[in-house]
Amino acid sequence: MKSPACRGISVSDMHKQWILKQTDPSAVAALSAATGLSTVTSSILAGRGLTEAQQVTSFLTPSLAGMLDPFLMAGMQQAVVRLVAAHSNAEAVCIYGDYDVDGISATALLVSGFRAMGLTVGYHIPNRMEDGYGLNGDALRLIRERGIGLAISVDCGVTALEEARLCRSIGLDLIITDHHQPLDQLPDAVAVINPHRRDCNYPFKGLAGVGVAFNLLVALRSRLRDHGAFGDNGPDLRQWLDLVALGTIADLVPLVEQNRLLTAAGLQRMGDGCRIGLAALKQVAGVKGSVSSGQVGFQLAPRLNAAGRLESAVPGVELLLTDDPEKAAALAEELDGANLERRQVERLIFDQAIAMIEARGGVEQRKSIVLSSPDWHQGVVGIVASRMVERYYRPTILIAEREDGSSKGSGRSISGFHLLDALHDCSAHLERYGGHRAAAGVTVRPGQVADFAAAFEEAAAERLEENLLIPQLQLDAELYPQEVTLQLVQELQSLGPFGMGNQTPVLLLQGLKVSDLRCFGENHLNLRLERDGYQLRAVGWGMADREVPACIDLACTIKIDTWNNREQLKLELKDFRATEAIDAA
């Protein structure tokens, strides 16, 4: 069944394995009775490990009262002692941030937060193309030459052994705050604050860089207050929670436990009266009123990230720091323009990468994708690699060949394939590499891109059985048409903020008759569906070129669609197929 009006860009129609979570019906019924929530919502919660009423209550009402003591973090005591000394001696401090949204927001947070506490603070953000990731020796020397005696890294530095030694040699005290995995040896710094330290007693390990920085801010205010530095309690730390939410969501860390309560409070602040810079960013992004985690991830963060991908991330920091509405509006427009340019560059690279794959006969006989070009932009290849994984479901590394003979790339992985482990096997062809299970960066030795691609394919072939090349779609619960109500949608919304570790619930509806099929936009699908006398509306973004069976099962989310002041329920498709049995897990 297919409308002749359906036309659009061809997308992957790869078969996915649907996995429906299984929960104990008696436990779900007991949870529903104890909480007053629907069976569907109770089943989702139980499937996510929340089986007791008290657990559910805590989950649904995240509170800042649940913040852990920041002094549980190894290195926090030493860092605060050094900062109190800087405060007492009126020393200048430099924040050294990363160029992604997590680093940008963490930099703005510490700069504005420290200034509010009476410190003299500046910042440095490296240029992605010229300086590369992390602490840079030349930049650290310049910081010291400006007479600054204390530098604080955010969202980077935990593996910077050589740079820490340099700081010691030139008399620049260094405090490292980071959330990436440390090496066996820590840098020789005044303090290294990272919840992943083996000797760190802070129980939650999933903070973003901005979350670690916020804990430093909390700890410093506490100590300065104890020392009588403030006439009252000091600045209200809640004013910086919008920055914490911004960086936490953008960095794709799990939105659970500490991240959940910080993000929930930060999103509320974004809607109720956020800082001038974020208000301007919301304006150019078309975000009005309250802000969801999805709007941060797909509308605000990409604009803030765009300048750092193409050139310098400084405009992003300045936007978050400014109190001038006119300056904020101009910077937001600049970032919006950079984001448009980034999207155009991304689209061009994506199309070229697809053409390369198709010219080689597709990916059916391969377990990985490694592509390179001298025309590709180093700051964008990581985004395109993610899109290639979505299309072909193969571990993908895209490499930008540079004029100086070096080749730098970014990789993204699939479930069941540890990208960093595979890169260890290919290290003979790499000058530098780093990352984790899901994402990594590489610098390939001159003239060895083809050899690296062969080695990476060999590493993938050793690790990936055919079944691991079939993407899985996790379904949270089965739903019946009569259960699709406004009350259910409101219950599901209360499970947010959604993101990594707390995904938007994906629901299963089976055996729906397609009564009408229309297409709109470039490649979007609009369906009218019927079952047991109930009618439903579903939208499939980018699915208009797919064959639609007469009777289908849906994997979908549910949203409230407001049109002409009327609220309607809308299903948004994640996938659909002819009615068939569902695997259980």
Number of C-alpha atoms within 10 A of each C-alpha: 12 15 15 9 11 20 17 16 10 12 15 11 13 12 11 15 14 19 15 19 18 16 20 11 13 9 15 23 16 16 24 19 14 14 14 12 17 19 20 22 23 29 27 26 23 22 17 14 12 18 21 16 17 12 12 19 12 13 19 14 12 20 15 14 7 12 14 14 11 18 18 14 24 21 22 22 18 15 23 22 16 17 21 18 11 17 19 13 10 12 16 17 24 23 23 32 31 29 32 26 30 28 27 31 34 34 33 25 26 25 21 18 23 21 13 14 18 13 21 16 19 20 19 20 23 21 18 20 15 9 14 12 17 22 25 16 16 10 15 22 16 11 21 18 12 9 12 20 19 23 24 25 28 31 30 22 29 28 20 21 16 13 21 25 15 16 21 14 10 13 13 23 20 28 29 29 31 27 25 21 14 19 12 9 9 16 22 19 21 19 23 26 26 28 26 22 22 10 11 17 14 17 12 15 15 20 25 27 31 32 29 24 29 23 21 22 20 17 19 24 25 14 16 20 16 11 10 11 17 14 7 8 13 15 13 11 12 14 17 22 24 26 30 28 31 27 27 32 27 24 20 14 17 21 26 21 16 21 23 25 22 25 28 23 18 24 23 17 21 24 18 12 14 20 21 20 26 24 23 24 25 22 15 18 18 11 18 10 11 13 18 17 22 16 16 22 19 12 19 25 21 23 27 32 24 28 25 26 24 20 15 18 27 17 20 26 26 16 27 26 20 18 13 11 15 13 16 24 20 15 23 27 18 18 25 22 16 22 21 14 15 22 16 12 17 22 14 14 22 19 11 16 22 16 13 14 15 11 9 9 10 13 14 9 7 12 23 25 23 22 19 20 15 13 13 22 22 21 21 22 25 24 17 24 30 21 16 21 19 15 14 23 23 28 28 27 30 30 29 23 22 15 8 7 12 17 25 26 26 26 26 27 23 21 16 13 19 18 26 20 13 19 23 14 14 21 17 14 22 19 14 12 18 14 18 15 16 16 21 19 22 22 20 27 19 14 12 15 22 14 15 21 19 15 19 27 20 17 20 22 14 11 15 16 12 9 9 16 19 17 18 14 15 19 21 26 23 17 15 15 17 12 13 16 14 15 12 17 17 12 17 20 15 14 19 20 22 22 20 14 13 15 14 19 22 21 23 22 18 22 18 23 19 19 13 14 17 16 24 16 12 14 19 18 23 20 18 16 21 17 17 11 7 12 15 19 15 20 21 20 17 18 27 28 21 19 15 19 16 17 19 18 20 23 24 23 18 22 17 15 12 11 8 5 7 8 12 14 17 18 22 19 20 16 17 21 17 16 17 11 9 14 10 11 11
